[in-house]
Amino acid sequence: MITALLLFPLLASIFLLFFKGEIVKKVALAAAIIELALSVWVWSVFCSTCTTSKEAFSVDIPWISSLGVHFALKVDGISLILILLTNFLIPLIILSTYKHTYNKPFTFYGLVFAMQTGLLGVFMSYDAFLFYIFWEVALIPVYFISALYGGKRRIEVTLKFFIYTILGSLFMLIGIIYLYLQTPNAHSFSWSAFQLLELSPDIQGLVFLSFFIAFAIKMPIFPFHTWQPDTYTESNAAGTMLLSGIMLKMGIFGVIRWIIPILPLGFMKWDDIVIVLAVIGIVYASIIAIQQKDAKRLVAYSSIAHVGLIAAGLFVANEISLQGVVIQMLNHGVNVVGMFVVLDIIESRTKTREISSLGGIASRAPKLAILFLIILLGNVALPLTNGFVGEFLLLNGLFGYNSYLAAFAGLTIILGAVYMLRTFQKVMLGQLTSTTEDFTDLTPNEMAVLIPIVAVILVIGVYPNIFTSLSAADVKSLVGALK
C-alpha cells in the first residue's frame, strides 16, 4: 500500500512524457487526484487497523546488502499527516496552473511529480541512505522548476538556493556516514540501528550539527534563511507553492525523525541556542515583512516568522509544543499555499505585485475578497481557524519553557495581524486603480482551488482532533526519547 503511494507519482512523471499540448494538464491533474485518493485510503486503513499505540505500516526489503542498505519505509501518525498535506496540495497547485502556459508542459508537470516522489520518500524513509537519496531527489526537480520557469533573476537566485541546500546536504551526509560506521558488526543505515547507538554527549553534539545545518537551511530559520525571500519571489507561482507549502517541512520533519530519537543528548546540548535563534527570526522576519512593497515578498518573510515559531516549539520539545509543531506544519502548508494562490490570481490579472498599485479589488471580485480574508485570518491565527490551534499549542509549550521568550515569540501574531490586515486593506479595499479597474472575479477553476483550502482552514479550526489524534502517540514517544 505505502509502496504504491510512493511509486505512483514517479510513474506519473514518466507517463506524462507520452503526452503533448494542453492534454498534459488534464492527465497531470487526474494523476494527482488518484494519488490523493490513495493517501486517503491509507489514512482510512491506518485509522481503522492501528492500535492505541498507532502502530505504523512498514516495508523493509534488502537493497544493497553489501553496504547494509535497505528499502525501508514506514508510515506513522506524524509522517501520515505530512503525506496527506503533500497529496492534498499537489492537485490544487496543478489546478492553479491551468491559466498559465508552459513550454514543454510534460517537462514542468513531470518535474512536479518527481518532486512529489522525493517528498513522500523523505517522509517515509527509515533507512538513512534512502532518506538522503530522497532528500536530494526532492531538491533537483524544484531547482529546475524555478530555474526554467521563474522570473528575470531566476538563474542567480536558484543557483544560490542550490548551493545553500547542497552544502547543507553534504554536512548531513557526513553525519550519516559517521553513524553508519559506528553501528556494530555488519554496518547498517537503518533508523533502528542508529537509535541503538550509545554515543557520548560531545559526539552527539557534533553529529547534531552536521544534521541540523541541512535541516535549518531547508526550514529555513535565522540565520540560514537568506536564500528564501529571493527564491520565493523569483520562482514561478507553482514553484513557490511547492517550496513554501511542502518542501520546508522536510527540515522540521528531519529533526523529528533523525535527531530527537537518535541524538537526544546532542539535541538537548544545542536546544537553548536554537530556540533563541528561532525567536530572533520571528521578530526579525515580522519587522521586515511590514516594510515590504512586493506582496509575494511580504508573504515570504511572513513564512520565515511562522516557521520560526514552529522551530522554537520543536526545540522546546514538550508534549504540548510538539503537538503544536505537527498540526502547525499542516496548517502552515495549507495557509501559505492559499496566500500564494491568491497573489498569483491577482498578478495574472494586474501584471503587478506592488501593493501600492493595487486597491478596490473587493468591489470587482467579492468572492475572491471573502476567500482571501478567511485564508488571511488563518494566517493571523484568528480563533476558529486552523492557525489559532497550532500557534496556541506552540506558544503554550514555549511559555512553559520561558515566559519571556514566549512573549517575544507571540509578536508573530501581533505583527502578523499588522502587515496582513494592512495588506488586505490596501489590496482589496479603497479606491480602484488603473491596474484593478477591469479586475474580474474568480473563475470556476480558481474557485475549485480556493474552496478546499478555506474548508480545511475552518474544519481544523473547529475540530483539530481529526489530525492531532493521529500524532498523539508518536509525540509522546518523542518526548520519552528526551527523558
C-alpha positions in Angstrom: 0.0 0.0 0.0 2.6 2.6 1.0 5.0 1.4 -1.8 2.2 2.2 -4.3 1.7 5.5 -2.6 5.4 6.3 -3.1 5.9 5.0 -6.6 2.7 6.2 -8.3 4.0 9.9 -8.7 7.2 8.6 -10.2 5.3 6.5 -12.7 3.1 9.5 -13.4 6.1 11.7 -14.2 7.3 9.1 -16.7 3.8 8.6 -18.2 3.5 12.3 -18.9 6.3 12.1 -21.4 3.9 10.4 -23.9 1.6 13.5 -24.0 1.9 16.9 -25.6 -0.1 20.1 -25.5 -3.0 21.0 -23.2 -3.9 17.4 -22.5 -0.9 17.2 -20.3 -2.6 19.4 -17.7 -5.6 17.2 -17.5 -3.6 14.0 -17.3 -1.4 15.6 -14.5 -4.5 16.6 -12.5 -6.1 13.2 -12.9 -2.9 11.5 -11.7 -2.6 13.9 -8.7 -6.2 13.2 -7.7 -5.6 9.4 -7.9 -2.6 9.9 -5.6 -4.7 11.9 -3.2 -7.3 9.1 -3.2 -4.5 6.6 -2.4 -3.4 8.6 0.5 -6.9 9.0 1.8 -7.2 5.2 1.5 -4.0 4.7 3.5 -5.4 7.2 6.1 -8.6 5.3 6.5 -6.9 1.9 6.8 -4.4 3.3 9.2 -7.1 4.7 11.5 -9.2 1.6 11.3 -6.5 -1.0 11.9 -3.9 0.6 14.2 -3.9 0.1 17.9 -3.8 2.8 20.5 -0.1 2.9 20.0 -0.7 3.9 16.4 1.5 1.1 15.1 2.7 2.1 11.6 2.7 0.4 8.2 6.2 -0.6 7.1 8.2 -2.1 4.3 11.8 -3.4 4.7 13.5 -5.1 1.8 17.3 -5.6 1.4 18.5 -3.3 -1.4 22.3 -3.1 -1.4 23.2 -5.9 1.0 26.9 -5.4 0.9 26.5 -1.9 2.4 23.6 -2.7 4.7 21.2 -0.5 2.7 17.5 -1.4 2.9 14.5 -0.1 1.1 12.9 0.6 4.4 9.7 2.7 4.5 7.4 3.3 7.5 4.3 5.5 8.0 3.4 6.7 11.5 0.9 9.3 12.6 3.3 12.2 12.0 4.5 11.2 8.6 0.9 10.4 7.6 -0.1 14.0 8.3 2.7 15.3 6.0 1.8 12.7 3.3 -1.8 14.0 3.4 -0.6 17.6 3.2 1.6 16.8 0.2 -1.0 14.9 -1.7 -3.7 17.4 -0.8 -1.7 20.4 -2.1 -0.3 18.9 -5.3 -3.6 18.6 -7.2 -4.6 22.2 -6.1 -1.2 23.5 -7.2 -1.6 21.8 -10.6 -5.1 23.1 -11.0 -3.9 26.6 -10.1 -1.5 26.4 -13.1 -4.3 25.9 -15.6 -4.3 29.6 -16.6 -0.6 29.5 -17.3 1.1 28.3 -20.5 4.4 26.4 -20.1 7.0 25.5 -22.7 7.1 21.7 -22.9 4.3 21.2 -20.2 5.2 17.5 -19.9 8.6 18.6 -18.5 7.0 21.0 -16.0 4.4 18.6 -14.6 6.9 15.7 -14.8 9.2 17.7 -12.5 6.3 18.3 -10.1 5.6 14.6 -9.8 9.3 13.8 -9.5 9.4 16.3 -6.6 6.3 14.7 -5.0 8.1 11.3 -5.1 11.1 12.8 -3.3 9.0 14.5 -0.7 7.0 11.3 0.1 10.2 9.4 0.2 11.6 11.8 2.8 8.5 11.4 5.0 8.5 7.6 4.7 12.2 6.6 4.8 13.5 4.6 7.7 16.9 4.0 6.2 19.4 6.9 6.3 20.9 6.1 2.9 17.4 6.0 1.4 16.5 9.2 3.2 19.5 11.0 1.8 18.6 9.9 -1.8 15.0 11.1 -1.5 16.3 14.4 0.2 18.3 15.1 -3.0 15.6 13.8 -5.3 13.2 16.4 -3.9 15.7 19.2 -4.4 16.6 18.7 -8.1 13.1 19.0 -9.6 12.2 22.2 -7.7 15.6 23.7 -8.8 14.7 23.1 -12.4 11.1 24.3 -11.9 12.4 27.6 -10.5 15.3 27.9 -13.0 13.3 27.1 -16.1 10.0 28.8 -15.3 10.9 31.6 -12.9 11.4 35.4 -13.1 14.1 37.5 -14.6 16.7 36.8 -11.8 15.8 33.1 -11.6 19.3 31.8 -12.6 21.3 33.6 -10.0 18.6 33.1 -7.3 18.1 29.4 -7.9 21.9 28.9 -8.0 22.2 30.5 -4.6 19.3 28.2 -3.3 21.0 25.2 -4.9 24.4 25.9 -3.3 22.9 26.5 0.1 20.9 23.3 0.1 23.6 21.1 -1.5 26.2 22.2 1.1 23.8 21.5 3.9 23.1 18.1 2.4 26.8 17.3 2.4 27.1 18.1 6.1 24.2 15.7 6.7 25.9 13.0 4.5 29.0 13.3 6.7 26.8 12.7 9.8 25.0 9.7 8.2 28.3 8.1 7.3 29.7 8.6 10.8 26.7 7.0 12.4 26.9 4.2 9.8 30.5 3.4 10.8 29.5 3.3 14.5 27.0 0.5 14.0 28.4 -2.8 15.2 29.4 -5.8 13.1 27.8 -5.6 9.7 27.2 -1.8 9.3 23.7 -0.6 8.8 22.0 2.6 7.7 18.7 1.7 9.4 16.9 4.0 11.8 16.6 1.4 14.4 20.4 0.6 14.3 21.2 4.3 14.7 18.8 4.6 17.6 20.6 1.9 19.5 24.0 3.7 19.3 25.3 4.9 22.6 27.4 8.0 21.8 28.9 10.5 24.2 27.2 13.9 24.6 30.1 15.7 22.9 30.0 13.3 19.9 26.2 13.6 19.7 26.6 17.4 19.8 28.9 17.3 16.7 26.7 14.9 14.8 23.7 17.0 15.7 25.3 20.0 14.0 26.0 18.0 10.8 22.3 17.1 10.5 20.9 20.4 11.8 22.7 22.6 9.3 20.9 20.7 6.5 17.6 20.9 8.3 17.9 24.5 9.3 18.7 25.6 5.7 15.7 23.8 4.4 13.2 25.2 7.0 14.7 27.9 6.9 15.4 29.5 10.3 17.6 32.5 11.2 20.4 33.0 10.1 20.1 30.2 7.4 17.2 31.9 5.7 18.8 34.3 3.3 18.1 32.2 0.2 14.4 32.0 0.9 12.9 35.5 0.1 14.6 35.8 -3.3 13.8 32.2 -4.3 10.1 32.5 -3.3 9.9 35.8 -5.2 11.6 34.8 -8.4 10.2 31.3 -8.7 7.0 30.8 -10.7 3.8 30.5 -8.6 3.8 26.7 -8.6 7.4 26.5 -7.6 6.8 29.0 -4.7 3.9 26.9 -3.5 5.9 23.7 -3.6 8.8 25.3 -1.7 6.7 27.0 0.9 3.8 24.6 1.3 5.6 21.3 1.4 9.4 21.4 1.0 10.3 23.4 4.1 8.5 20.8 6.2 11.4 18.4 5.2 13.7 20.2 7.6 11.2 20.2 10.5 10.4 16.5 9.9 14.2 15.7 9.7 14.6 16.9 13.2 11.7 14.9 14.4 12.8 11.7 12.7 16.6 11.7 12.7 17.7 14.0 15.5 15.4 13.7 18.5 15.2 9.8 18.7 18.8 9.2 17.6 20.8 12.2 19.0 18.8 13.2 22.2 21.9 14.4 24.1 23.1 16.4 21.1 19.6 17.9 20.8 19.5 18.9 24.4 23.0 20.4 24.2 22.0 22.9 21.5 18.3 23.4 22.1 18.6 26.7 24.0 20.7 28.3 21.3 18.3 27.1 18.5 15.3 28.4 20.4 16.8 31.9 20.8 17.7 31.9 17.1 14.2 30.9 16.2 12.7 33.7 18.3 15.1 36.2 16.8 14.0 35.1 13.4 10.3 35.5 14.3 10.7 39.2 15.3 13.3 40.0 12.5 11.2 38.5 9.7 8.0 40.1 11.0 9.5 43.6 11.1 10.9 43.2 7.6 7.6 41.9 6.3 5.9 45.1 7.5 8.3 47.1 5.2 7.7 45.1 2.0 6.1 46.6 -1.0 6.0 43.4 -3.0 3.1 41.2 -1.8 4.9 38.0 -2.7 8.0 39.0 -0.8 5.8 40.0 2.2 4.4 36.5 2.4 7.9 35.0 2.1 9.0 36.9 5.2 5.8 36.0 6.9 6.6 32.4 6.3 10.0 32.8 7.9 8.3 34.2 11.0 5.8 31.4 11.2 8.4 28.7 10.7 10.5 30.4 13.4 7.7 29.8 15.9 7.4 26.1 14.7 11.2 25.7 15.2 11.0 27.2 18.7 8.2 24.8 19.7 10.2 22.0 18.1 13.2 22.6 20.3 11.2 23.2 23.4 10.2 19.6 22.9 7.5 19.2 25.5 4.3 17.3 24.6 2.2 20.4 24.0 4.7 22.2 21.8 5.5 19.1 19.7 1.8 18.5 19.1 1.6 22.2 18.0 4.6 21.6 15.7 2.9 18.7 13.9 -0.5 20.4 13.5 1.1 23.7 12.5 3.2 22.1 9.8 -0.1 21.1 8.2 -1.7 24.5 8.9 1.2 26.5 7.5 1.3 24.4 4.3 -2.4 25.0 3.7 -2.4 28.7 4.6 0.8 29.7 2.7 -0.3 28.0 -0.4 -3.6 29.7 -0.1 -1.9 33.1 0.1 0.3 32.4 -2.9 -2.7 31.2 -4.9 -4.5 34.5 -4.2 -1.4 36.5 -5.1 -1.0 34.5 -8.4 -4.6 35.3 -9.3 -4.1 39.0 -8.6 -0.8 39.1 -10.5 -2.2 37.2 -13.5 -4.9 39.9 -13.9 -3.0 43.1 -13.0 0.6 42.1 -14.0 1.9 43.5 -10.8 2.6 42.5 -7.2 3.3 46.0 -5.9 0.9 46.7 -3.1 0.7 50.4 -3.8 -0.5 49.8 -7.3 -3.5 47.7 -6.2 -6.8 48.6 -4.5 -10.5 48.3 -4.6 -10.4 44.7 -5.8 -13.2 43.6 -3.4 -15.7 45.8 -5.4 -14.9 43.9 -8.6 -14.3 40.4 -7.1 -16.3 39.9 -3.9 -15.8 36.1 -4.0 -12.1 36.5 -4.1 -12.2 39.0 -1.3 -14.2 36.7 1.1 -12.0 33.7 0.5 -8.8 35.7 0.7 -10.0 37.2 4.0 -10.6 33.7 5.5 -7.1 32.5 4.4 -5.6 35.6 5.8 -7.3 35.2 9.1 -6.0 31.7 9.3 -2.5 33.1 8.8 -3.0 35.6 11.7 -4.4 32.8 14.0 -7.9 34.0 14.5 -9.9 31.7 16.8 -11.9 29.0 14.9 -9.3 28.9 12.2 -6.5 26.4 11.9 -3.7 28.9 12.6 -5.1 29.5 16.1 -4.9 25.8 17.0 -1.3 25.4 16.1 0.0 28.7 17.4 -1.9 28.4 20.7 -0.2 25.0 21.3 3.2 26.3 20.3 3.0 29.4 22.5 1.6 27.4 25.4 4.5 25.0 25.1 7.0 27.8 24.8 5.5 29.6 27.8 6.2 26.6 29.9 9.8 26.7 28.8 10.4 30.5 29.2 7.8 33.1 29.6 10.0 36.0 28.2 10.8 34.1 25.1 7.1 33.2 24.7 6.2 36.9 24.9 8.7 37.7 22.1 7.5 34.8 20.0 3.9 36.0 20.5 4.8 39.0 18.4 4.4 36.8 15.4 0.6 37.1 15.9 0.6 40.8 16.7 2.9 41.9 13.9 1.4 39.3 11.6 -2.0 40.9 12.1 -0.5 44.3 11.4 1.0 43.5 8.0 -1.6 41.0 6.8 -4.6 43.2 7.6 -2.9 46.3 6.2 -2.1 44.4 3.0 -5.8 43.3 2.7 -6.9 46.8 3.3 -4.6 48.2 0.6 -5.2 45.5 -2.0 -8.8 44.7 -1.6 -10.4 47.8 -0.2 -10.3 51.5 -1.0 -10.4 53.1 -4.5 -9.9 51.2 -7.7 -6.6 51.9 -9.5 -5.7 51.9 -13.2 -4.4 48.3 -12.7 -7.6 47.0 -10.9 -10.5 48.8 -12.6 -11.0 45.9 -15.0 -10.4 43.1 -12.4 -12.7 40.1 -12.8 -13.9 37.7 -10.1 -12.9 34.1 -9.7 -13.2 31.5 -12.4 -14.6 28.0 -11.7 -11.0 26.6 -11.7 -9.9 29.2 -9.2 -12.9 28.5 -7.0 -12.0 24.8 -7.1 -8.6 25.7 -5.8 -9.5 28.1 -3.0 -12.7 26.5 -1.6 -10.9 23.3 -0.4 -8.2 25.4 1.2 -10.7 27.5 3.0 -12.7 24.4 4.0 -9.6 22.8 5.6 -8.8 26.1 7.4 -12.2 26.1 9.0 -12.5 22.4 9.7 -9.2 22.2 11.5 -10.1 25.4 13.4 -13.3 23.9 14.7 -12.3 20.2 15.0 -8.4 19.8 15.2 -8.7 16.4 16.8 -9.1 14.9 13.3 -5.3 15.3 12.9 -4.0 15.7 16.5 -5.3 12.2 17.4 -3.1 10.8 14.6 0.1 12.1 16.0 -0.6 11.9 19.8 1.1 8.6 20.4 4.2 9.5 18.3 4.6 12.8 20.1 4.6 11.0 23.4 7.3 8.7 22.1 9.4 11.7 21.0 9.1 13.3 24.5 10.1 10.0 26.0 13.2 9.8 23.9 14.5 13.0 25.6 14.0 11.8 29.2 
